[in-house]
Amino acid sequence: MEVIKPPIPIVPTKPGYPFEFSPKPTKLSTIPLFPDSHLDKLCKKGRLNEAILALDSIAVRGCKVKPRTYVNLLQSCIDTKSVKLGREVHARIGLVEYVDAFVETKLVSMYAKLCYLDDARRVFDEMRERNLFTWSAMIGGFYRAKRWEEVLELFLLMMKDDGIVPNQVLWPKILEACGNCKNFEMTKVVHSMVIRCGFSCSIRVNNSIFDVYVKCGKLDLAKRLFENMDKRDVVTWNAVISGLCYTGQVKEATKLLDKMREEGTEPGLLTWNILIASCSNLGEIDVAMGLMKEMKSFGIAPDVFTWTAMISGLAHNNRRDQALDFFREMLLAGVNPNAVTVTIAASVCASLRSLNKGIEIHAFAIKMGLIDNVLVGNSVVNMYSKCGQLEAAQEVFDTIKDKNLYSWNSMIGSYSQAGYCDKACELFMKMQESDVLPNVVTWNIMISVHIQNGDEDQAMDLFQRIEKDNKFKRNTATWNSLIDGYVHRGDQGRALEVFRQMQSSGVIPNVDTVLSILSACTSVLAARKNIFDIMSSKDIITWNSIITGYVLHGLSTIALYQFDHMKKSGLKPDSNTFVSVIDAYSLSGLADKGELAFSSMTEEYGIDPSPEHYSAMVDLYGRSGKIREAMDFIEDMPVEPDSSIWEALLTASRIHRNFRIFVHALNHLLELEPGNHLIQRLRGQVDALIGKKSEIDSKMRKLEKESSTIRNMGQSWIELNNRVYTFVAGDKSKPHLYPWLHGIPKSLSKSDFCDGLCFEEEDSEEIGGVHSEKLAMAFALVEFPKKGQCIRIVKNLRMCEGCHETAKYISMAYRCEIFLNDSKRLHRFSKGKCSCRDYW
């Protein structure tokens, strides 16, 4: 707390107040005959320092000031936001003729409004009498500071200690605190008190209760309250529309517009913005555009929030060129963008690697005076970095006055990715001298910098220190920094060893981890390198990792050899081992030996089969074409089959064209997953094939319709030259890839290989555009062509059969290897064949 030199008083303060002083003679200016009027004039003119001196002169003369005058002085301190002068005035409270609850309340209010809540609480606790206004001042202070728990604590004390009931202004604040604390039980108590105290007819209070129920996830209660309200204003309608949007019910929210008008309330700009922003956030961009047009037809002009919501939605849904078009339309409409809009636009330019457009955005930010905003500055730095203009990025970085953590991390990361390790280290040193402390992201970048620069010891030192010295928890990216560094240094064995340690520590790998490990495994297997020879000890995790690795790459014979070698070394297989072993026998077409392995699990090793083992056995029978045996195996299982088992049977019966078993498996999947749009689509295909009217009832149709709106978009990631690139289905950001794709035989893209039963997780290319893995393969071969290329891709959905055939063709025609890990399995395409042997 700031220490203030005591002023010159003449009257001792009332016991209990924090500031007391003793008389001391001083030479002061003459005070007019009416000191209160003089003080009021000084307050109005903002001359508070003179008012303090005048108070001291009044003290010397032995005079007093009226409570109203003293309150005006406190209000002036509030208006000028000066707690220093407020404390000076507080120290002279002994000059007031009489200190009543009104004066004390104003003192509490002064400290509370200036956010000095501890001071406010001390004055508040020493008051002999507290009224509604005093409690309101205290609660209001904690409310503005967003200290929600303390707001509720004060509310309960107010009711319990003084028996004071909140008024119409205070109830909404208390209710908002309930909502932000997600305290549903307290909300029910407050709601019942609102009713008992006679405030249930207040629209403002009801709106607050409605909002809290939405925040607590009790939309049914919110709807019931809405329907029972006698009066509704535009805030009420906005609250219910916002609540529906908050829970993803945008279509229902949109329907309320007509009902709102019917009841005589016209939707305002805020109403439209709530709907447009919600649709954009949920990816319903076309719906949002329609709402924007409808909004204009009612004579309501979009504001900066409307435009920003649309630009953000387009940017985050891979319609980046359109996002920039909207930015231009916004300027033409005469609406000035804010810092958020410019930040998004600059980020779009970074994603598109569009330097010219990025420079325009930068110039506009300077013209609008927004470049000093740290968010804008950071986005411009990122744009120049992504476009390879590091000098320009550094210049903008240097002009950012209040650099935040992202500013430093972005610039250091840019130098790191470009290979300028010395520059990255230099900037890291400067960061440590600044007011901004590095976080785990910074340390991850520096680990990557050092290991790429060949300084393994320094990288490992940072890796160890990250938790010991800085008390940061290592995350997935921390491990990835080491793994990726070792891979690109050619030390694949060390990379796989770190990956094993990562798994043992319980850290979950992500896409980047998978891509690095794919690269490591490829090099290891291609060179026939035995990693285990350099390892001092091999536990069950080590053996399982190598066996699984060979199975993933389709090398079932080597996997089974390693299994035998493991048993000879004296180690007993565990549950995970047998999943891989059964898969290996399945790949080899050795169903009989797979059956023996399954039996030995229980008989020799006492391992109870899990759903993964049962599913592997169904897959084993299915690959061998033993569909009847697979069906019998499922019927004899001691546990209820889950979705994975029926899906394995579905795959087997589809590939071997056993329509009856296919329908049987499909019906069971429908029972287990009635909301799965993929299973519903297959059911529709079956009905269409047999010329039967679909048996899917209206409820299922509704589920299918709803799920299709949120269906995952096919997305692929590819690692090339130490960078990860992302592609989505129908991506038009790289139009130069399409002529290359047109050279692929069209017959390969057909997906109706199995008599019309297409087990696909995404729309056909005729509907959703070219699939993402094709774009990734084209990008690798067009942008980075080289002899004997190895392409590594990860996809979030199952490959369709057309893309699978295309990958086989490309691997043969371009003499390359393609490793593609989809949601079902790892595919290794080489010389026109796939490791899955066309069974996935």
N, C-alpha and C positions, 0 to 999 in steps of 0.2 A: 504494500500500500504506500502511496506517495506521502512523504512527510512534509507537512506544511508548518512554517514558522508561526507560532501563535500570534494572533492580532492583539490589539490593545483594548482590553475590556474594562468595564467599571462595575458590572453587576455579576455576581457569582451565578453560575448556571444552576438549573434545577438538578437536584441529585439524580444520578442515574444516566445523565447524558454524557456522551463520550468526550466532549470537549469542554474544559474548564479553564478559565484564565483569571489573572489578577490585574487590578488597575495599575496603569503606568502612565505618567504624564507625557504628553506629546504636543507638538505645535501643529494644530490643524486649522483648516479654513473655516470661516464663519458659516454657521448653518442658519438658513432662513427661519422665520418665525413658525412656518408650517412645515416641519421636516418630512412628514408623510407625503405631502404633495411634491416636495423636492425629490424624494426618493423615487416616486412614481414616474416623474419626468426623466430622471436618469435611466430608469428601466426601459422606458419607451424608446429612448435614443440609443440603447445598447451600451451605455457607459457604466458597466457593472463595477469596474475597478474603482471608479469615483464613488459609486454607491457604497462600496465597502468602507472607503475612507470616511464617507459621510456618517456611516453607522458608528465608526469609532469616535467621531466628533460628537455625535449624539450621546454616546456613552460618557464622554468626558463631562458633558453638561448635565449628566444625571437624568436625561430624558428617556422616554420609551417610544416604541413604534407600535402602531396598531397591527393586530393579527393579519388584516387584509393586506397591508403594506408588505409585511414579511412574506406572505404567500406570493405576492407579485414578484418579489425578489427571487424566490425559489423558481417561479415559472420562467423568469428571464434566464436563469441558469439552465433550465431544461431547453429553452428555445435556442440558446447558444451552444448547447451540448458541452457545457463546461463543468465537469465534476470538481475541478480545482476550486472554482469560485463558489460552487455549491457547498463545498466543505467549509469555506470561509464564512458563508452565510450561516451554515449550521452551527459553527462555533460561536456565533453571536445570538443564539436563540434566547439567551437571558435578557436581551433588550426588548423582547415582545411583552406588551402589557399583560397579556395572559395567554398561556399556551393551551389551546383547546384541541379537541379531536380533529378539527378541520386543519389546523396548522400541522399537527403531527402526521396526518394523512398526506398532506402535500409534501412533507419531508420524505416520507416513504415513497411517494410517487416519483419524486425527483431522482432518488437513487435507483429506483426500479427502471424508470424510463431511460436512464443513462447506463443501464446494464451493470450497475454495481449492486448485485443482489445480496451479497453478504452484508453490506452496509445497510441496505433496506431492511433485511431481516433483523439486524440488531436493534434498529429503531422500532420496528414493528413489535418485537418481542417485549420491549420495555414500556409499550403503551398501556395505560391503565384502562382505556376504553377504546374499543374497535367497532366500527360500524361497517355497513355494506361497502361503502366507498373505500375504506381502508383495506378490506379483504380484496376488493376488486383491483386496487393498485398493486397489491402483492401478487395475486394470481396473474394479473396482466403482465407483470415483469417476467415471471417464470414462463408464461405463455410465449412472449416474444423471444425469449432465449431458447425456446423449444425444449425446455426441461419438463417433459410431459408427466413423468412420475411425480415430481414435486407439485405440479399443478393439481393432480388428484389428491395428493397428501394434504395440501392446503384446503381444498374443497371439503374434505372429510372433517378437518379440524374446525372449519368455519361452521359446519352444521352441528358438530358435537359440542364444541366449547362455548360458542356464542349463540347457537340456535338461529343463525342468520341464513335466510333462503336466498339463493342467487336470483338475479333479475334476468330480464329478457336478453340483455347484452352479455351476461356472464355465462348463461347456460351453454351457448354455442362453443365457447372456449373450453369449458369442461368436457363437453362431448367430443370436441376435436382431440383433446388429450386422450380420451378413451380410445378413439380410433387409431391414433398414432402409436399407442401402447398395445394395440390389438387386444384390449382388455374387454372381452365380450361380457363377462360376468358383471363388471362395474357398469358397463353400458346398460344392461338390463335394470340395475339398481337406479341409475340416473333417470332412465326412461320412466320408471314407475314413480319416481319423485316428481318428475315434470308433470305427470298426470295429476298426482295428489295436490301439487302446489298450484294447479290451475293454469299451466302454461301449454297445455296440449292443443290449444287453438292457435298458437303462434306459428305462423308459417316459417319464420326464421329458425325457431327451435326445432320444428319438425324436419326442416331441411337438414339440419345438423344431425339429428337422430338417424335420418335416412342415410346420410353420408357415412356415418360410423358403422351401420349395419353392412354396408357395401365393403368397407375396409376390413371388417372382421369376417368377410366371406359369407355373410348371412343374407344372400340376395332374396330368398323367399320372404323373410321378415320385412325386408326393405320394400318389396312389391306389395305386401299386405298393408304396410303403413301408407304407401302411396295411394292405394285404392281406397283407403278409409279416410283420406284427408278431405275435409270440406272445401278448403281453398288451396289452390296451387298457383304459384307465380312462375316466372321464367326460370328462377333459381331452382325451383322444385323440379321442373321438367329437365333442366340441364343436369341435375343430380341423378335422376333416374336414367337418363340417356348415358351419362358418364359411367354409372354403375354397370349398365348392361355392356357397354364397350369394355369396361375394365375386366369383365369376365368373358370377353370374347364373343358376346351375343350382338354383333354389329347389325345383323339383318333385322333383329327384333327392335333394336334401338332406332334404326332408320324408319321402321314402320310407325314409330311414335310421333314422327313429324306431322303426319296428317291428323292424328288424334289431338295433338297439341293445338293445331290451328282450329280444329272443330270446337275446342273449348275456349277459343278466343285469345289464345296466347301465340303471338307470332315468334317463330324462332329467330334469335338474334345472331350476331356474328360469333359469339362464344359457342352457341349450340352447333352451328355448322362446323366450327373449328374442332370441337370435340369429336364429331363424327368423322371428319376428314382425316384428322390425326390418327384416330383409332384404326381406320381402314388402311392407312399407309403403314402403320406399325405392324399390322397383321398380314401385310403383303397383298391386300385387296386393292391394288393400285387403280385398276379400271373403275372399280366402284367409287373410289375416292375422287377420280376425275369426273365421274358423272355427278357426284354430289357438288363438286365445285361449279360445274356448269349450271346445275339447278339453283345453287346459291346466287349466282349472278343473275339468273332469270327473275329472282325476287328483288332485284335491285340492291343486293348487299355485295359490296366490293370486297374481295379477298384482302386481308392485311398481311403483314410480314409473317405472322404465325402460320397463316394458311399456306402461303407459298413455301415456307421453310419445311412444313410437314410434308408437302408434296415432293419437294426436291429430295428430302431425306428418304422418303419411301421409295422413290425411283432409284436413288443411289444404292440403297441396301437390298434392292431386288434385281440387281444386275441390269438396270436400264439406265446406265450412266450417261450415255449420249443424250437421252431424253431429259435427264436431270439438268444438264447444262442448258438444253433448250428452254426448260422452264425458268432457269435463272435469268436468261435473256428476256423472256416474256415478262418476268417480274419487273425488270428494269424498264422495259417499254411501257409497262402499266403505271410507271411513276412511283412504285413502291421501293423504298430504300431497304436493302437487306441489312440484317443485324450481324453481329459477330458469329452467331451460330450458322447462319446461312452461308456466309463467306467461308467459314471453316469446312462445311460440307462440300461446297463447290471446289475448294482447293484440294480436298481429299479425293474427289472424283477425278480431277486432273491427274493426281498422283497415281490412281488406279489405272487410268487409261494411258499413262506415260505421255500425256499430252503437254509438252513444254510450252508451246505457243499459247494455248488456252490458259495454262497455269500462270504465265507471265501477265496475261490480261487480268486475271483474278487478283494477282499481286498488286498490279497498278491500281485496280479499283479499290482494294483495301487501303492503299496509301491515300488515295483521293478522298475516301470516306472517313479517314482518321481512325480506321479500325486496326491498323497494323500493330499498334501498341498493345492490343489485346493479346494475352498470352496464348489463347486457343487459336486465334488467327495466325499468329506468328509461328506456332508449332506446326500448323497444317501447311503453311507455305514452306517451311524448312523441309518437311516431309516430302512435299511435292518436288522441290528441286533435287532432293536426295534420290527419289525414285526415278527421276529423269536423268540421273547421272551428273548433275551439276553441283558438285560438292562445294566448290568455291562460292557459288551464289547462296547455297544453303548456309554456309558458315557466315557469310555477310549478314543474312537475315537473322541468324542465331545471335550474332553479336549485338544486334539492335534491340533484342527483346530485353526490356528492363527488368521485369520480374520473372526471371526464368524459373519454371517449376521442374519437378522431377521428370516429367515427360519430355521437356525441352532438352535436358541433358542426355537422357537415355536415347532419344531419337537421333541426336547428332553423333553421339559415341557409336551407336549401332550402325549408323550410315557409313562411318569410316571403317568399322569392322567388316561390314558386308562387302565393301569395295576393296578390302585387302590392305587398307592403310592402317596397319597395326600401331605404328609409332604415333600417328595422329590421334588414334583412339586412346592410347595410354596417356598422352599429353593432356588430352581433354579430361580424362578421368582424374588426373592429378589436380587440375584446376577446379573440378567439381568438388573435390574434397576440401578445397580451400574456401569454397563458397558457403552460403547459408543452407544450401540444399544437400541433404544427406543421401547417399546412394541407397537403393533398395535391392531386393533380391533380383530384379530384372537387370539392374546395373551390373551386379556381380556376375550374373549369367553371361552377359555380353563380354565382360572382361575375361572370364574363363575361356570363352570361345576365342577371343583375341589372342590370348597367350598360347593356346594349344595350336592354333593355326599358324602362329609365328614360330612354332617349333620349341617353345619354352614349356615343356610338359611339367617340369618341377614347379614352376610358378602357377600353372593352371591347377595342379593338384593342391598346392598350398592354399589357393583361393577357395577351392572346392571344400577343403577341410575347415577353413576359417569361417565360411559363410554362416555356419550354425554356432560355432564356438564364440567368435569375437563379435559378430553382428546380430546374433540371436534371431536370424532369419531361418525359416524352415526351407530346406531344399525342395523345389518343386519339379515337375516333369521337365520343364525347360532347362533346369540346372543339369540334370542327368543327360539330356539331349545334347547340351553343349559339349560335354566330354565325349559322348558316343560319336557324334557327328565329326568332332575334331579328329578322333582316332581313325575313323573311316577315311577321311580325306587325306590323312597322312599315310594311309596304306597299312595301318596296323589293325587289321580286321579282328585278329584274335583278341587283342586288348579291348576292342569295341564290344565284342560279344561278352567278354568277361564283365565289363562295366554294366552291360545290359542285364546280365544275370544278377548282379548285385542290386541293380535297380528293382528287379522283380522281387528279390528277397526282402527288400526294405519296404515293400507294400506300395510303392509309387506306381500309378497306373500309366502305361505308355499312351502316347497320342499318335496322330498321323505322322508327324515329323519323326518320331521314334521308329515307327514301322518302316518308313522310307529309308532311314539310315541303316537299320538292321537288314532290310532287304538287300541293300547294297553290300553290306558286310557278308551276309550269307552267300550271295552270288559269287563274290570273289573267293570265298573259302571253298565252296563246292566246285567252282570252275577249276581251281588250282589243285583240287584233291588234297587240300591242306588239312591235317588232323590237329585241331585246336587242342585236343585233350593231352597231347604229348607234352605240351609246355605248361600244363596245369599240374601243380604239386599234388592235389587231391581231387577226387571226383565223387561227388555225392549224388543222391538220386535226382536232385534238381538238374545237375549237370547232364546226366545221362538222358533224362526226359527231354531236355532242351534239344540235344543233338538228334535224338530219335524223331521228335516232332518236326524238327527242321527238315530232315530228309523226307519225311512223309509229305510235308507241305510242298516240297519241290518235286514230288512225284517219284522220288527215288526209293521205292518201297523195298527193293532187294537190299540196299545198303542199310536202310532203317532196321530191317529184320536181323541183318548181320550184327548191327550194334546192340540189338536186344539180346542176342545170344552171348555176345562178348560181355555185356553187363552182368548177366547171370553167372558167367564163368568167373567174373571178378569177385563174386561173393555177395553182391548186392541183390536184395529182393525187390522185384517190381512193386510199384504201388498202384493205386487206382488210376492215376493219370497215365502211367506207362501203358496200361492195357487199352485205354482209349486209342492211343497212337498205334499200338500193335494190331488191334482189330482193323483200324483204318488201313494199315500197311497190307494186311492180308486181303482186304477188300480191293485195294488198288491192283494187287497182283492177281486177282481172280481166284484166290485160294480159299474158297468158302469153307471147305472141310477143316483146314488148319485154323481158320478163324473161329470155327465152332469149338475146336479143342482148346484154343486159347481162352475163350469165354468160360468154358467149363472149369479150366484150371484156376481161374480167378478165385472161385469159391472153394473148390476141392483142395487145392494145394496151398493157397495163400490166405484163405479166409476173408477175402474181400467181397463185400456185398455189392452187386451191380447197381449202378446209378442210372438215371435216365439217359446220360451220355453214352453209357455202354449199350443200353437197349437200342438207342438210335443208331449207334455204329453197327450193331448186328443187323438191323433192318437194311441199312445201307449196304452191308456186305452181301446179303441175299439179293438185294435189288440189282447191284452191279453184275452179279452172276446170272441174272435173269430168272432167279428162283422166287417169283412173285408169290406163288402159293405157299412156299416155305416161310416167306416173310410174314404172310397173313397168319399162318398157324403160330409162328413165334409170338406175334402180338397177342393173339387170343390166349396163349398159355402163360403170358407174363403175370407175375404175382402182384403187380401194381397196375394202377390205371394208366394207360398210355397218355402222354402229354402231347402238346402240339408238335414238338420236334420229331416225335416218333411217327405221327400221322403224316407230317410233311415229308419225312424220308420215304414213306410208302407211296405218297403222292408222286414224288419225283421218280421212283422206280417204275410205277405203273404207267406214268406218262411217257417215259423214255422207251419202255417195252410195249407201249400201246395196249395195255390191258384196261380197256375202258370201264369195265365193271368194277374192278378194284379201285380205279381212279375215283369214280363216283363215291364209292364207299368211304375212302379216305377223306374225300372232300366234304362229305356230310359230317364226319366227325370233327373236322377242323372248323366247320361252320358253327357247330355246337359249342366248341371251346372258345372261338374268337368270332362272335357274331358281328362285331364292329369292324372287322378287318376287310378293307375295301378290295384288297388283292384276292382274297378268298371269294368274296362276293362276285368279283369280275369273272373268276373261273367258273363259278356256278352258272352265271349267265351264259358263258361260252358253251357249257355242257347242254343247257336247255336249248340253245340255238342250234347246236349240232344235231340234236334228236328231234328238232322241229316241235318242241314242246313249249307251251307258254310258261314263262318263268314263274317258279314257285316262291320267289323272294317276296315277302309281304311288304306292305307299305312302310312298316317300321324299318325294315332292312334297307329299303330304297332310300329312306330318309338318311340312315346312317351312311350309306354309300355316297349320297350326295354331299353330306357334310364332310366326310373324310376326304373326298376328292378335292375339296377346297383347301385342305391343309396337307395334301399329299407331299411327301418329301420330293424335292427336285433332285434329279441325278447330278451328282457332283464328283469330280475326280481331281486328285492332286498328283503332280508329277515332279520328281526331283531331277534337276538338270544343272550341272556346274555349280553345285553347292547352293542352289536356290530352289524353293518350292513354288510351283505355279498352280493356280486353281482354274478349273473349267467347269461350267455348268451346261446342262442340256440346252441347245439352241443358242449358245453364246455367239454373238455377232461382233465381238470386240476385235477379232482378228480375221477379217474377211479374206485375207490372202491364203488362208488354209483351205477354203472351200474348193478352189480349182483342183488342188491335190486330192481332196476327198472324192471329187467327181471321177477321178481316174480309177477308183476301186470298182470292180465289177458289181453292178447293181444287184445281181442275184444273191450276193453274199449278205446283203442287208435285210433280206426277208426273214421274218421271225416266225413263220408258220411251218416250222419243220416237223411238228408233231401232230399232224392232222388237225390243226386249228387250236390245239390246247397250248396256249402261250403263257407259261408261268413267269410273268415279268412283273417287276416292281415299279416300273415307270411307263409313261405313255409311249406309244410308238413314235418313231421319228417323223411320221406324217403329221402328228399332232403337236408334239413337244419340241421338235427340231432335232438336229444331229446330236446323238448321245455324247456325253462328256468324255468318255474314254477314247472315242474316235478322235475328238478334237485334240486330246492330250497326245495321242500317238502321232497325229499329223504335225503337231507343234514340234515334237521332238525330232521328227525326220526332216521337216522343212527348215526349222531354225537352227538345229544342231546336227546336221548330217555328218556321219562318220562311219567308216567301215566296221562291221561287226559290232554295231552299237547295242548296248544293253539298256532297255527302257524300263523304268520302275514306276508303277502307278498304283495308287490306292483309290478305291471307289466306295461311296457310302451305300450303294444299292447293289443288288444282284445283277450281273451282266445278262443282257438278253442274248438269245441264240444268234441273232444277226451279227452283233458286235463280237461275239465269240468266234464265229466263222471268219469275220474280217481280221481279227487279230492273228488267227492261224495263217491266213493268206499273207498278211504283212510280214510275219516272221519268216516266211519262205521267200517271198518276192524281194524283200530288202535284206535278207540274210542277217537278221537281228534277233535278239532275244527280248521277250517282253514278259516282265513279271507284273501281274495285275492281281491285287488283293481286293476282292469285292466282299460283300456282306456274307457270302456263303463260304468261300475258300480262296486260297492262293492259286492262281493260274500261272503256269510257266509255259509260255509259247515259244517253241523252237522248231525250225525246219518244218513248219506247217502242222505241227502237232501240239497238243496241250497236255500238261501233267495230270489234269483231271480226267483225261481220256474221254472227254465229251460227256461227263456225268457229274452234274452239280445242281 
